[in-house]
Amino acid sequence: MRIEEVNTSISSAELFKSSFLGRSFCFFLDSGMDPQKLGRFSFMGAEPFLIVKSKGRLIEVIEGPRAKGQGPRVKRSIGDPFVVIKKLLKKYRTDFYHNEIPFLGGAVGYFSYDLCHFIERLPSTAIDDIDVPDLYLGFYDNIVAIDHIKNKTYRIHLGISEDYRLPIADCYVPFTDYQLPITDYQKLESNFLKEAYISAINTAKEYIRQGDIYQVNLSQRFSTGLAIHAFELYKRLREINPAPFASYLDFEGVKIISASPERFLKIDVKNRYIETRPIKGTRPRANTPVGDERLKRELIGSAKDRAEHIMIVDLERNDLGRVCEYGSIKWPETMALEKYSTVFHLVSTVSGTLKKDVDAVDCLVNCFPGGSITGAPKIRSMEIIDELEPTKRAVYTGAVGYIGFNGNMDTNIAIRTFINKEDKLYFQVGGGIVADSDPEAEYQETLDKAKALINAIDATALFGLGLPGDVRFSPARKI
C-alpha cells in the first residue's frame, strides 16, 4: 500500500471535476457539510479494475483488460448478488488500515431498494419502468481521499491492480458544459395523482387500525427531462442542500446524484463498531429566524413525531442486534435536531459491537433496507409499499457508499437523490404514515422534502405556495 500526500489548492468538487469527471465509472463520495462530526472525509476515483452489476438474479462480473489491446472479460451467472460480492470482497481482502483515513480502496456504488427481494420473500407487483441495475459496484484500488479537517489530500494505491499514478489537478480546469436536446424540462410528472396518494395514505392507516403495522413509509416519484450536464446539476444540489453523505456516481447507463442527510451503516472493523443514524421527524424551514424557531420547537415537542421516531429506533436496534454482541446495542444520540437548507430533521444514533464472525455484507443482509424508509414491522410494511406504490423504487431508499477491502463500510440511505438515465431525471420523496397522520399534511411533507431537488433543477417557480403549480400527475397503478 502507498499513501502519498498531494499538494492542491482547489476544492474537492473542483478536484473531482478537473481530475475524474468524464473518466469511466468515476465516483465522488462527498461530505459537503459538518466535517467535525459526520463529514470529515471525501473520496473520489475512476476506472475500477472490476465491475459488478446485477438485475434480478442475473449477475455480471466485468474484469478490466489484462493486456494492451484486450477487451474486458465478462462473466455472467444466475444467483444472489449478495453472495457474489461477499466472495469477491473476501478474494481481495487486505489488512491495510490507517489511523485516520477510513477508506483506502474497495467497492463503491449503490444497492437498490429492490435487493430486498433477496433478503425476504416479498411480492413484486410494482412496475419497473426505470430499469437500472439493482446492484452496481466498481472495485477500486486507486483512490483519492480528502481530509476536510486537516485540509489534506491523499493519493492511495493498494497494489491490487497495475500500479499507476492518478492524475491530480493542482489548479481548476474548466469543464465544458453542454445542453441536451430537451425542451420543457421544468415540467414535473408524478407517478401519483394527489387524490390517489391521499387514498394510499388512508389505506395504510386502515392497515394500522387493523393491527397489521404501526407505521409505513409511502413515497411518490417525480420525473422530468435533464437539460444540463448531470454534474452541473450535482453542483447545484450541493450548493442548495449540502449534506454529509452526498454522492455522484457516473456509471455506464446510469448516474446517481445524491445529497443524502442520512447514514445507513458505518463499520469500523478494527474496533468492531457499527452504527446507523435513522431520521424520522421533519418540518420545513421557514423564511425568518422567528419562523424557524417556531417550527423547531413544534418538531421537538411533537408527541406524534417522537413516537414515530422511537418505533424506528427500536426497529434499528433489533436489526443491529442480529449482527452485534449481546448487550452491546446503545442509543448514544437521542432525537437530535439537525438543520438542513429546506427542512429540520430528528436524528438518532444507534450503535453496537459486531460479532467476531460478521462482515460488511452480513450487516447489509441483516439490516437492509433501512427501517426509517420502510416502516414497522419491516416485512409487512414492505409488502404494503409494494401494494400501494405504483412503481419500483430502484435506487431510492437503497444505499450508496463504499465497502473497503479491509472491511470498513460507510453507506447512506439514498434519499434526496436523483437517478439520471439517458435524458430523464427521477427523484422520489416520502414520509412515515402512522395512526394519527393527517393525509394532507403527509402529502405536503413530501413536497417539503422535494423542495431542494426541485430548486436544483431550476424549477423554483413551481413552489409558489408550497405546492407544485405545473406538475403533470399520472394515475396510480392501483388504489
Long-range contacts (C-beta under 8 A, 24 or more apart in sequence): 1-94, 1-96, 1-104, 1-156, 1-157, 1-158, 1-159, 2-156, 2-157, 2-159, 3-98, 3-101, 3-104, 3-154, 3-155, 3-156, 4-154, 4-155, 4-156, 5-152, 5-153, 5-154, 5-155, 6-144, 6-153, 6-154, 6-155, 6-168, 6-170, 7-153, 7-170, 8-153, 8-168, 8-169, 8-170, 9-170, 9-171, 10-169, 10-170, 10-171, 10-172, 12-42, 12-44, 12-146, 12-148, 13-235, 13-238, 14-169, 14-172, 15-44, 15-144, 15-146, 15-153, 15-168, 15-169, 16-44, 16-248, 17-172, 17-173, 17-175, 17-231, 18-169, 18-171, 18-172, 18-173, 18-175, 19-44, 19-144, 19-166, 19-167, 19-168, 19-169, 20-44, 20-45, 20-46, 20-144, 21-175, 21-231, 21-250, 22-175, 23-47, 24-252, 25-51, 25-138, 25-250, 25-251, 25-252, 26-249, 26-250, 27-108, 27-109, 27-138, 27-140, 27-247, 27-248, 27-249, 27-250, 28-234, 28-247, 28-248, 28-249, 29-103, 29-108, 29-246, 29-247, 29-400, 29-401, 29-402, 30-238, 30-246, 30-247, 30-248, 31-148, 31-244, 31-245, 31-246, 32-238, 32-242, 32-243, 32-244, 32-246, 32-259, 33-242, 33-243, 33-244, 34-244, 35-148, 35-149, 36-149, 37-244, 38-244, 38-245, 38-263, 39-148, 39-244, 40-147, 40-148, 40-149, 41-101, 41-102, 41-103, 41-145, 41-146, 41-147, 41-148, 42-145, 42-146, 42-148, 43-103, 43-108, 43-143, 43-144, 43-145, 43-146, 43-402, 44-143, 44-144, 44-146, 45-108, 45-138, 45-140, 45-142, 45-143, 45-144, 45-166, 47-142, 48-108, 48-138, 48-139, 48-140, 49-139, 49-140, 49-141, 49-160, 49-161, 50-88, 50-138, 50-139, 51-136, 51-137, 51-138, 51-139, 52-81, 52-84, 52-85, 52-88, 52-107, 52-135, 52-136, 52-137, 52-139, 53-133, 53-135, 53-136, 53-137, 54-81, 54-84, 54-133, 54-134, 54-135, 55-133, 55-134, 56-134, 59-84, 61-88, 64-161, 80-118, 81-115, 81-118, 81-134, 81-135, 82-115, 82-118, 82-119, 82-361, 82-364, 82-365, 85-135, 85-137, 85-361, 85-403, 86-359, 86-361, 86-362, 88-139, 89-359, 89-360, 89-361, 89-403, 89-405, 90-359, 92-139, 92-160, 92-405, 93-405, 93-406, 93-407, 94-158, 94-160, 94-405, 94-406, 95-406, 96-158, 96-405, 96-406, 97-269, 97-270, 97-406, 100-147, 101-145, 101-147, 101-154, 101-156, 102-268, 102-404, 102-408, 102-410, 103-143, 103-145, 103-402, 103-404, 103-408, 103-410, 104-143, 104-145, 104-156, 104-158, 104-404, 104-405, 104-406, 105-140, 105-141, 105-142, 105-143, 105-156, 105-157, 105-158, 105-160, 105-404, 105-405, 106-139, 106-140, 106-402, 106-403, 106-404, 106-405, 106-406, 106-408, 107-137, 107-138, 107-139, 107-140, 107-402, 107-403, 108-137, 108-138, 108-140, 108-249, 108-401, 108-402, 109-135, 109-136, 109-137, 109-138, 109-249, 109-251, 109-400, 110-135, 110-136, 110-137, 110-249, 110-256, 110-395, 110-398, 110-399, 110-400, 110-414, 111-135, 111-364, 111-368, 111-398, 111-399, 111-400, 111-411, 112-393, 112-394, 112-395, 112-398, 113-369, 113-373, 113-392, 113-393, 113-394, 113-395, 113-396, 113-397, 113-398, 113-414, 114-392, 114-393, 114-394, 114-398, 115-368, 115-369, 115-398, 116-368, 116-369, 116-382, 119-365, 119-368, 120-379, 120-382, 122-379, 122-382, 122-383, 122-386, 123-383, 123-386, 123-387, 124-386, 125-386, 125-387, 126-386, 126-389, 126-390, 126-391, 126-392, 126-393, 126-477, 127-390, 127-391, 127-392, 127-477, 128-391, 128-392, 128-394, 129-391, 129-392, 130-391, 130-392, 130-394, 130-419, 130-421, 130-426, 131-421, 132-253, 132-254, 132-394, 132-395, 132-419, 132-421, 133-253, 133-254, 136-249, 136-251, 136-254, 138-251, 141-405, 142-166, 144-168, 158-405, 160-405, 175-229, 175-231, 177-228, 177-229, 177-232, 178-229, 179-227, 179-228, 180-225, 180-226, 180-227, 180-228, 180-423, 181-423, 182-225, 182-226, 182-227, 182-423, 183-225, 184-225, 185-224, 185-225, 185-226, 185-227, 185-457, 186-224, 186-457, 186-458, 186-459, 186-461, 186-462, 186-470, 187-224, 187-470, 187-471, 187-472, 188-222, 188-223, 188-224, 188-454, 188-459, 188-462, 188-468, 188-470, 188-471, 188-472, 189-222, 189-223, 189-224, 189-471, 189-472, 189-473, 189-474, 190-220, 190-221, 190-222, 190-471, 190-472, 190-473, 190-474, 191-220, 191-221, 191-222, 191-223, 191-389, 191-390, 191-391, 191-474, 191-476, 192-220, 192-221, 192-390, 192-473, 192-474, 192-476, 193-473, 193-474, 193-475, 193-476, 194-443, 194-473, 196-475, 196-476, 196-479, 197-443, 197-446, 197-476, 198-439, 198-440, 198-443, 199-476, 199-479, 200-388, 200-389, 200-476, 200-479, 201-433, 201-437, 201-439, 201-442, 201-443, 202-439, 203-388, 203-479, 204-384, 204-388, 204-433, 205-433, 205-435, 205-437, 207-384, 208-433, 208-434, 208-435, 209-435, 212-380, 212-384, 213-375, 213-376, 213-377, 213-380, 213-381, 213-384, 214-311, 214-375, 214-376, 214-377, 214-434, 214-435, 215-308, 215-311, 215-312, 215-375, 215-376, 215-381, 215-432, 215-433, 215-434, 216-374, 216-375, 216-381, 216-384, 216-385, 216-432, 216-433, 217-372, 217-373, 217-374, 217-375, 217-381, 217-385, 217-397, 217-430, 217-431, 217-432, 217-433, 218-385, 218-388, 218-389, 218-430, 218-431, 218-433, 218-442, 219-389, 219-393, 219-396, 219-397, 219-428, 219-429, 219-430, 219-431, 219-446, 220-428, 220-429, 220-430, 220-446, 221-391, 221-396, 221-426, 221-427, 221-428, 222-426, 222-427, 222-428, 222-429, 222-450, 222-453, 222-454, 222-471, 223-424, 223-425, 223-426, 223-427, 224-424, 224-425, 224-457, 224-459, 225-423, 225-424, 225-425, 226-420, 226-423, 226-424, 226-425, 226-457, 230-255, 230-257, 230-420, 233-257, 233-418, 233-420, 233-425, 233-456, 233-457, 236-455, 236-456, 236-457, 236-458, 237-416, 237-418, 237-452, 237-453, 237-456, 240-341, 240-452, 240-455, 240-456, 241-340, 241-341, 241-342, 241-416, 241-452, 241-453, 241-456, 242-341, 243-340, 243-416, 245-400, 245-401, 245-410, 245-412, 245-413, 247-400, 247-401, 247-412, 249-400, 253-421, 254-419, 254-420, 254-421, 255-418, 255-419, 255-420, 255-421, 256-395, 256-400, 256-414, 256-417, 256-418, 256-419, 256-420, 257-417, 257-418, 257-420, 258-400, 258-412, 258-414, 258-416, 258-417, 258-418, 259-416, 259-417, 259-452, 260-400, 260-412, 260-413, 260-414, 260-415, 260-416, 260-417, 261-338, 261-340, 261-345, 261-347, 261-415, 261-416, 262-347, 262-370, 262-372, 262-412, 262-413, 262-415, 263-410, 263-411, 263-412, 263-413, 264-367, 264-370, 264-399, 264-401, 264-411, 264-412, 264-413, 265-360, 265-363, 265-364, 265-367, 265-399, 265-409, 265-410, 265-411, 266-409, 266-410, 266-411, 267-354, 267-360, 267-363, 267-407, 267-408, 267-409, 267-410, 268-408, 269-354, 269-406, 269-407, 269-408, 272-353, 272-354, 272-356, 273-351, 273-352, 273-353, 273-354, 274-320, 274-323, 274-324, 274-351, 274-352, 274-353, 274-354, 274-363, 275-349, 275-350, 275-351, 275-352, 276-316, 276-319, 276-320, 276-349, 276-350, 276-351, 276-367, 276-370, 277-333, 277-347, 277-348, 277-349, 277-350, 278-309, 278-312, 278-313, 278-316, 278-347, 278-348, 278-350, 278-370, 278-371, 278-372, 279-338, 279-345, 279-346, 279-347, 279-372, 279-413, 280-305, 280-308, 280-309, 280-312, 280-313, 280-346, 280-372, 280-432, 281-305, 281-306, 281-308, 281-309, 281-335, 281-345, 281-346, 282-343, 282-344, 282-345, 282-346, 282-431, 282-445, 282-448, 282-449, 283-343, 283-344, 283-448, 284-342, 284-343, 284-344, 284-448, 284-451, 284-466, 285-339, 285-340, 285-341, 285-342, 285-343, 285-344, 292-344, 295-344, 296-337, 296-344, 299-337, 299-344, 299-346, 300-335, 300-337, 300-346, 304-434, 304-436, 304-437, 305-346, 306-335, 306-346, 307-434, 308-432, 308-434, 309-335, 309-346, 309-348, 311-376, 312-371, 312-372, 312-376, 312-432, 313-348, 313-350, 314-376, 315-371, 315-376, 315-377, 315-378, 316-350, 316-367, 316-370, 316-371, 316-372, 317-350, 319-366, 319-367, 319-371, 319-378, 320-350, 320-351, 320-352, 320-367, 321-352, 322-366, 322-367, 323-352, 323-354, 323-355, 323-358, 323-362, 323-363, 323-366, 323-367, 324-352, 324-353, 324-354, 324-355, 325-352, 325-353, 325-354, 325-355, 328-352, 328-353, 340-452, 341-452, 342-448, 342-449, 342-451, 342-452, 342-455, 343-448, 343-449, 343-451, 359-407, 360-403, 360-407, 360-408, 360-409, 361-403, 363-409, 364-399, 364-411, 368-399, 369-397, 369-398, 369-399, 370-397, 370-399, 370-413, 372-413, 372-432, 373-397, 373-413, 373-415, 373-430, 375-432, 375-433, 387-478, 388-479, 390-476, 390-477, 390-478, 391-477, 393-428, 394-419, 394-426, 395-419, 396-426, 396-427, 396-428, 397-428, 397-430, 415-449, 416-449, 416-452, 416-453, 418-453, 425-457, 427-453, 429-453
